[in-house]
Amino acid sequence: MRCYKPCTMMMIIIFFFLSGAGTAADAAPKDDAYHYMKTGVNDQLYNELWRFNGADNNSQFMITFLLSDPENLTSSRKIQVQAMVLQDGQLPHQGTHQSQGYGGDHDSPMFEIDKSGFSSEQVPIPNLKVWGEVLDETTGEPIAWDLVYQQAASPWFSIPVQPHIGHLKGDWMKWLVYMPSANVTGSITVGNRTLNIDGIGYHDHFWGRFALSDPQITWAEASEPGDGFSLTLSEIQGDERNAFLGIKKGGKTIKFSTKQIKLNYTNVVLDNATAVMQPTGYNVSAENGEYTLDLAVAVQKSVPMMVDYPFPMPCRLDFQQYSLLQGTLKSKSGEEYSFRRPGFSGYATGRLHPIFGRLGTTNLKNADLTLTAANERSNQVKTARVATNGFYCVDANYIDYLANPTAPWVLNGDRVLLEMFEGQSPGNSTVLAVDLSKDRQEANL
């Protein structure tokens, strides 16, 4: 069944891999189809997203379809196509196309928005055809793609159940890894240059009823089709922590649950474009009684992508990262598999009104640095995340928005005391007057 109506959708091009995690379950083509059904229960919180990622030599790309608040109950519905292409030595190519409607099929993988979409083809072999076009936001040149994804690993659910993932009562998500690994062929055109693609890809799909800007999500993915290997990791932070890690190796699915997974950020940096801190390195260890995994993720390239909402609603910020994943999988019986593969990772968080800057100290690398931000009106105190090079960022979060939707954390004209500590000793401090007409504010200490 195909239906057409206004909706929110977003399409992106950049490269990402994801493979199944959590509790494995077989999936059929219908599971990758359009799922939205009007129920009258939290329809305004409905989100559905399909991602198609791929890489060939020095080019990386990602295509994402996002359907959010299909009935426009929040008056913040967005129907948009956003595309990005990364090439070594060049600035990212990125563009956005806004629309008023979409087409979806409840029985097979198919989704359309204006000149962009994907559909299932069964002849001569099952695959997904993905096409589209946007304009580069910097140059105005067209970015177009015509790709075919052929499945190289069987589909499975990383989240087959409906866990509570954010801070809203009754919210939930399901996550399907439809192509943990894929062969991708076709072409991508940027302006008058055409890239012939014959590389490795990934396709996943998640949907549910949750606030898009609410949960903090960290994920990573890589695959080695020649070894029948793929890996997907995700950690979702809300009221509760949900973590999912799955590996496919030689036709076998190996899964780890939340309590069996530990993730630690090893490095964070300030993104100049958004004034928000992002992780650029993290270590993962996991053990399920039969297998152990040690994984390191090192980000090589990162591009921020934002879904904007009017203040004081938090925006959704996604750092899409091209990364190097390396690690070792060991079995209880002594078998061992080591891998070192380019793949993808990502970090999604909310963004309201970041305050950022750099702390002045002579020994940044070894200093025990803390920065607090105290609102003199509300007496609320926040602790900033500080990078090893002394940059910091402090921002509101979705809990702040729930506590006071009209003025989360700060009002225009508020005075915020920023104070640096080295260990237990106070150091430099300053007072910042909040100006909400600015997208962000800088204060160096």
Secondary structure by P-SEA (a helix, b strand, c coil): cbbbbbbbbbbbbbbbbbccccbbbbbccccccbbbbbcccccccbbbbbbbbbccccccbbbbbbbcccccccccccbbbbbbbbccccccccccccccccccccccccccccccbbbbbccccbbbbbbcccccccccbbbbbbbbbbbcbbbbbcccccccccccccccccccccccbbbbbbbcccccccccccccbbbbbbbbbcccccbbbbbcccccccccbbbbbbbbbccbbbbbbbbbcccbbbbbccccbbbbbcbbbbcccccbbbbccbbbbbbcccbbbbbbbbbcbbbbbbbccccccbbbbbbccbbbbbbccccccbbbbbbccccccbbbbbbcbbbbbbbbcccccccbbbbbbbcccccbbbbbbbcccccbbbbbcaaaaaacccccccccbbbbbbbbbccccccccbbbbbbcccccccccc
